[in-house]
Amino acid sequence: MLSKFISLITIIFILSPINISFSQTPENFIKDVTTKASEILKKNIDKSQKSEELIELAKQSVDIKGIGRYTLGKHKKSITNDQLIEYEILFNQYFLKSFSSRLSEYSDPKINVLNQKYLNDKYTMVSSILVGDDKRPEIKIEWRVYTKDPDKLLIRDLIIEGLSLARTQREEFNSVIQGADGNINILFDNLRNFNNS
């Protein structure tokens, strides 16, 4: 259930900025994100230090809370406020651990940012290419950038070769809950087990 999202997180976080204030376009935001992350991954420091730096970047450049609420889907309406708070804590831990556990697979990813497409006042899509090499093919990546606050742009989703990874994760979470006859605590248990593994 968690494997697809781990891959999402891995790709999201080969790319993220330390402190980007916004007087720039979403396209330049993603360029800065990918450049900063690449610089961290090329540093001559151990994996745990890289992980710490990238986690800090993720907290600043990705809307983890927004993604978490989206992936909870319709079940957000049927849970208590205490359950929502618990879920957001578990999801935040899950999100950050997921990508950091895969960092060793990437050393110097190259992302070519191509263009941006305005969708509405809240979202702009930025198109890019993850350059292929001997180990992996070229991959088309679209970034859904949340632009409601122009001074604090955030990544809300990645569309990899046409597949929305946030939507895929929502479907997986829903499948777990439905398989447990609507008992959301089973999802919490799965997230907790992953976080503690």
Secondary structure, DSSP 8 states (H G I E B T S, - for coil): --HHHHHHHHHHTTS--SS--SSS-HHHHHHHHHHHHHHHHTSSS-HHHHHHHHHHHHHHHB-HHHHHHHHHGGGGGGS-HHHHHHHHHHHHHHHHHHHHTTGGG-SS--EEEEEEEE-SSSEEEEEEEE---SSS--EEEEEEEE-SSTTS-EEEEEEETTEEHHHHHHHHHHHHHHHTTT-HHHHHHHHHHHHH-
